[in-house]
Amino acid sequence: MGGIALGVATLIIALSVLNGYEKLVTKKLLQLDAHIQITGFGNKPLDNPNRVINQTHRLIKNELISMQPFVTKVGILGKKKMKEGVTLYGIQQNYFDSNKGFRVIKGNLFNPNSNQVVLGKSIANKLLAGVGDTLKLFAISNEADFFQNSTPIVENVVVSGIFESGMSKFDDSFALIDLNSLQNLFSMQGTVSGFEIKLSSLTKVDSLADLLQENLSYPAYVKTIYTNYKAIFTWIELQKKPIPIILALIILVAVFNIISTLLMIVIDKSEFIGTLRILGARQGQIVIVFLVQGIIIGVAGIVLGNLLALFLMKLQTTFNIITLPSTVYFVSEVPLYFQAWISLLVSAVTFGVTMLVSVLPSYIAAKIQPVTTLRFS
């Protein structure tokens, strides 16, 4: 019973983790990043953003929820002797209305047209920076022409808040800043690095991206969320491939547990079997006795396994006992998404295997000759 319970619990938890991981990562990506992103090819700025906005609204207005301009630059933030490279992300105040994944855990958002920044949690920890601290920003005005006409930028910025997204891409490197302030800092008035587009549904994301790419003029380059995070989605699909192997191993363990248990019972109870046969018990009745024994073991193991899985998952979701390195798994918590079909599938397969493997020991028990058992008793 214990062996079956452990196998059932392991499989339910494993399937729940894989199911939860896919849903959590997908949900976070959809909350944090654009469904479609329009940028300049080769990191070129978009010189006529109003034209891009008008064309996009004309082409996909029925599917469009929001379209946010952004400016992205790289720089170095320093506090005393500590320095960290960051991605400066210039956005508008209403950016957070359509990007719910950013959660300000300390302080507040930046004020419009200010030198305030909102740092990712990991960056803030590395710099030992808190709300209200003044940091030194170092950047190059023209990154594409670094060695010739680049003008160094040195500016003081104030930390207005610290955000946490749960995704290492953002928490480890992003510094959010007002769009106009970043444009002025890098002399980019009238230009943007690109646009983030949110759609009402992802079902047409690829076709809409192709439509935009065909109609927007150079240097506009259109990418979807599946293009930007191709490695993650491919990895998620890859995680599902070992499931049949895991299921087969769990079934194999269950088979050995049930067969060995019933065979031990047959050996131990051979005298009683012989006595029953002498008293008139037929082979079919002996088979039924051991089939019922196998079913009891299987059902008890299945019930205990389901209860154990639910208990361990509840323990994890409540106390977050096991954490993950977000730099590797993109999330810091173990995602568990339990669905009834997972439990039903595992239980049904286990019960079927229990019934199947109980037949062999039952058949062996029924074939025991009563004269033989009583002779050596």
VENPE-V627255 format. One record per pair of residues at least 24 apart in sequence whose ideal C-beta (glycine too) atoms are under 10 Angstrom apart, sorted by the first residue. I is the first residue (numbers start at 1). GAP is how many residues later the second one is. Records with the same first field share a line. If there is no record, write none. Layout:
# VENPE-V627255
I->GAP, GAP
This chain:
# VENPE-V627255
1->256, 257, 260, 295, 296, 297, 298, 299, 300, 301, 302, 303, 304
2->255, 298, 299, 302, 303, 306
3->250, 251, 253, 254, 255, 257, 258, 294, 298, 302
4->246, 249, 250, 253, 254, 257, 293, 294, 295, 296, 297, 298, 299, 300, 301, 346, 349, 350
5->252, 295, 296, 297, 298, 299, 300, 301, 302, 303, 304, 345
6->244, 247, 248, 251, 295, 298, 299, 302, 303
7->240, 242, 243, 244, 245, 246, 247, 250, 294, 295, 298, 339, 343
8->242, 246, 290, 293, 294, 295, 296, 297, 298, 299, 300, 301, 335, 338, 339, 341, 342
9->241, 292, 295, 296, 297, 298, 299, 300, 301, 302, 303, 304, 337
10->236, 239, 240, 243, 295, 298, 299, 302, 336
11->232, 235, 236, 238, 239, 240, 243, 294, 298, 331, 332, 334, 335, 336, 338, 339
12->293, 294, 296, 297, 298, 300, 301, 326, 327, 330, 331, 333, 334, 335
13->292, 295, 296, 297, 299, 300, 303, 321, 323, 325, 329
14->228, 229, 232, 233, 236, 295, 328, 332
15->225, 228, 231, 232, 294, 322, 323, 324, 326, 327, 328, 330, 331
16->293, 294, 297, 300, 318, 319, 320, 321, 322, 323, 326, 327
17->222, 296, 299, 317, 318, 319, 320, 321
18->218, 221, 222, 224, 225, 228, 317, 319, 324
19->221, 316, 317, 318, 319, 320, 322, 323
20->293, 297, 311, 313, 314, 315, 316, 317, 318, 319
21->214, 215, 218, 303, 308, 309, 310, 313, 314, 315, 316
22->210, 211, 214, 215, 217, 218, 313, 315
23->213, 312, 314
24->142, 306, 307, 309, 310, 311, 312, 313
25->141, 142, 204, 207, 208, 210, 211, 304, 305, 306, 310
26->176, 199, 203, 206, 207, 210
27->74, 308
28->73, 137, 138, 139, 142, 302, 303, 307
29->72, 138, 140, 196, 197, 199, 200, 203, 204, 301
30->69, 70, 71, 168, 169, 172, 195
31->67, 68, 69, 70, 71, 134, 135, 136, 167
32->67, 68, 69, 70, 133, 134, 135, 137, 138, 142, 193
33->66, 68, 132, 134, 136, 137, 163, 165, 192, 195, 196
34->32, 33, 34, 36, 64, 65, 160, 161, 162, 163, 164, 165, 189, 190, 191, 194
35->28, 29, 30, 31, 161, 162, 163, 164, 165, 166, 167, 169, 170, 173, 174, 189, 190, 191
36->24, 27, 28, 31, 159, 160, 161, 162, 163, 166, 169, 170, 172, 173, 176, 177, 186, 187, 188, 189, 191, 192
37->33, 157, 158, 159, 160, 172, 184, 185, 186, 187, 188, 190, 191
38->29, 31, 154, 155, 156, 157, 158, 159, 171, 174, 175, 178, 182, 183, 184, 185
39->31, 33, 153, 154, 155, 156, 157, 180, 181, 182, 183, 184
40->151, 152, 153, 154, 178, 179, 180, 181
41->177, 178, 179, 180, 181
42->102, 177, 179
43->29, 30, 100, 101, 150, 151, 176, 178
44->100, 147, 149, 174, 175, 176, 177
45->26, 138, 141, 143, 145, 146, 147, 148, 149, 174
46->144, 145, 146, 147, 148, 149, 170, 173, 174, 175
47->141, 143, 144, 145, 172
48->142, 143, 144, 169, 172
49->141, 142, 143, 144, 145, 146
50->140
51->165, 166, 169
52->140, 142, 143, 160, 164, 165, 168
53->139, 142
55->157, 160, 161, 162, 165
56->139, 141, 152, 155, 156, 159, 160, 164, 166
58->157
59->149, 152, 153, 155, 156, 157
60->137, 139, 140, 144, 147, 148, 149, 151, 152
62->137, 138, 142
63->134, 135, 136, 137, 138, 139, 140, 141, 142, 144, 145
64->133, 134, 135, 136, 144
65->33, 132, 133, 134, 135, 136
66->28, 29, 31, 32, 33, 129, 130, 131, 132, 133
67->31, 128, 129, 130, 131
68->24, 26, 27, 28, 29, 30, 31, 111, 124, 126, 127, 128, 129, 130
69->26, 110, 114, 122, 123, 124, 125, 126, 127
70->25, 106, 109, 112, 122, 123, 124, 125, 126
71->106, 107, 108, 109, 110, 111, 112, 114, 115, 117, 120, 121, 122, 123
72->102, 110, 120, 121, 122
73->66, 67, 68, 70, 80, 102, 104, 109, 112, 113, 115, 120
74->65, 66, 69, 99
75->62, 63, 64, 65, 68, 78, 80, 82, 100, 102, 107, 110, 111
76->59, 60, 61, 62, 63, 64
77->40, 42, 46, 47, 49, 50, 52, 58, 59, 60, 61, 62, 80, 82, 98
78->49, 57, 58, 59, 60, 76
79->47, 48, 49, 50, 54, 55, 56, 57, 80
80->47, 48, 55, 56
82->44, 45, 46, 47, 53
83->43, 44, 52, 53, 55
84->35, 38, 39, 40, 42, 43, 45, 51, 88, 89, 91
85->38, 53, 88
86->31, 33, 34, 37, 41, 49, 51, 53, 86, 87, 88, 89, 91
87->33, 36, 82, 83, 85, 86, 87, 88, 89
88->29, 49, 51, 69, 85, 86, 87, 88, 89, 93, 94, 97, 98
89->28, 29, 31, 81, 84, 85, 86, 87, 88, 90, 93, 104
90->85, 86, 87, 88, 89, 90, 91, 92, 93, 94, 95, 96, 98, 102, 103
91->27, 85, 86, 87, 88, 91, 105
92->86, 87, 88
93->85, 86
95->81, 84, 101
96->67, 80
97->101
98->98, 99, 100
99->66, 97, 99
101->62, 63, 64, 65, 66, 69
102->61, 62, 63, 64, 65, 68, 69, 72, 74
103->59, 60, 61, 62, 63
104->27, 56, 57, 58, 59, 60, 72
105->56, 57, 58, 59
106->24, 25, 53, 54, 55, 56, 57, 58
107->24, 25, 52, 53, 54, 55, 56
108->52, 53
109->51, 52, 54, 67, 69
110->47, 48, 49, 50, 51, 65, 66, 67, 68, 71
111->47, 49, 67, 70
112->66, 67, 68, 69
113->65, 66, 67, 68, 71
114->43, 44, 46, 63, 64, 66, 67
115->40, 41, 42, 43, 45, 62, 63, 66, 70
116->41, 42, 43, 44, 45, 60, 61, 62, 65
117->40, 41, 42, 43, 44, 45, 57, 58, 59, 60, 61, 64, 65
118->41, 42, 43, 44, 45, 56, 57, 58, 59, 60
119->38, 40, 41, 42, 43, 44, 52, 55, 56, 57
120->42, 43, 44, 45, 47, 48, 49, 50, 51, 52, 53, 54, 55, 56
121->41, 42, 43, 44, 45, 49, 50, 51, 211
122->40, 42, 46, 48, 49, 50, 51, 52, 204, 205
123->36, 39, 40, 47, 48, 49, 50, 51, 52
124->35, 37, 38, 39, 40, 47, 51
125->37, 46, 47
126->46
127->32
129->30, 33
130->29, 32
131->27, 28, 29, 30, 31
132->26, 27, 28
133->24, 25, 26
134->24, 25
135->24, 40
137->38, 40, 48
139->43, 46, 47
140->46
141->44, 45, 46, 47
142->44, 45
143->43
151->35, 36
153->32, 33, 34
155->26, 30
157->24, 28
164->168
165->161, 166, 167
166->160, 164, 165, 166, 167
167->159, 163, 164, 165
168->157, 158, 159, 160, 161, 162, 163, 164
169->60, 63, 157, 158, 161
170->156
171->155, 156, 161
172->154, 155
194->26, 27, 28, 29
195->25, 27
197->25, 27
199->25, 26
202->24
229->101
232->97, 98
235->94, 95
247->98, 99, 102, 103
250->55, 96, 99, 100, 103
251->98, 99, 101, 102, 105, 106
252->101
254->43, 44, 47, 48, 51, 95, 96, 99, 100, 103
255->98, 99, 101, 102, 105
256->101
257->40, 41, 44, 97, 100
258->35, 36, 37, 39, 40, 43, 92, 95, 96, 97, 98, 99, 100, 102, 103
259->35, 98, 99, 101, 102
260->101
261->32, 33, 36, 97, 100
262->28, 29, 31, 32, 35, 95, 96, 97, 98, 99, 100, 102, 103
263->27, 97, 98, 101, 102
264->97
265->24, 25, 28, 29, 32, 96, 100
266->24, 27, 95, 96, 98, 99, 100, 101, 102
267->94, 97, 98, 101
269->24, 96, 99, 104
270->95, 98, 100, 102, 103, 104, 106, 107
271->97, 99, 102, 103, 105, 106
272->101
273->92, 93, 94, 95, 96, 97, 100
274->94, 95, 96, 97, 98, 99, 100, 101, 102, 103
275->95, 98, 99, 102
276->89, 92, 94
277->89, 91, 92, 93, 94, 96, 97
278->92, 93, 95, 96
279->91
281->85, 89
282->84
283->79, 80, 82, 83, 84, 85
284->78, 82
285->81
286->76, 77, 78, 79, 80, 81, 82
287->71, 72, 74, 75, 76, 77, 78, 79, 80
288->74, 78
289->73, 76, 77
290->68, 69, 70, 71, 72, 73, 74, 75, 76
291->63, 64, 67, 68, 70, 71, 72, 74
292->66, 70
293->65, 68, 69, 72
294->60, 61, 62, 63, 64, 65, 66, 67, 68
295->56, 59, 60, 63
296->58, 62
297->57, 61
298->49, 52, 53, 54, 55, 56, 57, 59, 60
299->48, 51, 52, 55
301->46, 49, 50, 53
302->41, 44, 45, 46, 47, 48, 49, 52
303->44
305->38, 41, 42, 45
306->37, 38, 40, 41
309->27, 29, 33, 34, 37
310->28, 33
312->24
313->24, 25
314->24
